[in-house]
Amino acid sequence: MTEATYTPGPWTACRPQANGTSVIAPFGVEVAWCGCNATSGLNGSYRIDELEAAANARLSAAAPDLLAVAKFLTNFMPKDAPEARYVQSVIAKAEGRS
């Protein structure tokens, strides 16, 4: 099985729409959609409005850069430090290894 890689950046959160916000990669490829919705669950109901959907899109758009920074920072941490283990676990999560 070959390892999947993510779509290269930079990613950009588009202008929010009434029903959500797209995250776009180069050449106009939509890599994510952060939509507005209402849901009901065990803890009650929750609604993601336009502002929250836009904030989710901005966070998603920053993901490739945040992953690169996390990988860079591991070069300056003792491998056995709790912070290094945490950063490694975040990298593993982003790469689908956890």
N, C-alpha and C positions, 0 to 999 in steps of 0.2 A: 504494500500500500504506500502510495506517495504522500508526503506531508503537504497539507493544504497551506497556502499562504494567503494573506489578506491582500486586498486591492491596494496598490501603492497610493500614497498621498501625493500632495496634500488633500485632505478632505475639508469641505466647507459646509457649514450649515446655511441653508438658503433662507430667504425671507419667510417668516412664518405665514402660514395660510390659516384659514378658519378651522380646518380639520387636522392640522399638524404641520410638521416641518421636515423637509427632505435633507439628507446628508449626501453631498455630491462629491465624487472623486474626479480626477482629471478626465477630460473629454466628455463631461456631462453624465457620467455613469452614476446612477443612484445606488449607494451602498447601504443606506438605512432610511427608514421612515419612522419618525417619532410622532405618533398620532395622538389626537385628543380622543378620550373615550371615558366612559363611565363603566364601572364594574361593581359587582356585588360579590362578596366573599364571606368567609368565616368571621372576619373582623368588621363587617359592615360594608358600606358602599364607599367608593372613592372615585373621584373624577379628576382626570388629567386635563387641565385647561390649556389654552393656547400658549400662555407664558411658560408653563411647566414643560410642555412639549418642546418649545423652542430651547429651553435650558437643557433638556435631555439631548436634543440634536447638537447643541454646542459641545456638550461633554463627549458625545459620540464622535464628533468631528475632530476632537483633540486626541482621540485614542491612539492613532499611529505615533504621534509626537510624544505622548506620555509613555508609550511602550519603549520608544527609543531612549528617552531620558532614564527610565528605570534600568534598562540594560547598561547604559553608560555609568550610572551611579554605582552599580555593583563592582566596578573596577576600583572603587575607592573605599570599599567596606571590607572589614575583616570577614572572611567567609563564615565564621562561626558566630558572628554577632546576631542578636535577635532581629535587628533591623534588616540585616542582609537576608536572613531566612524569610522575613516577611516580604521583602521586595522580590525575592526569587519565587515565592508562592504567587504573587500578583502576576509576574511574568508568565508563570506556568498556566495560570488561569486564562490570561489573554491568548496564549498559544494553544489552548485546549488540552493541556497536559494534566489538568487537575479536575 
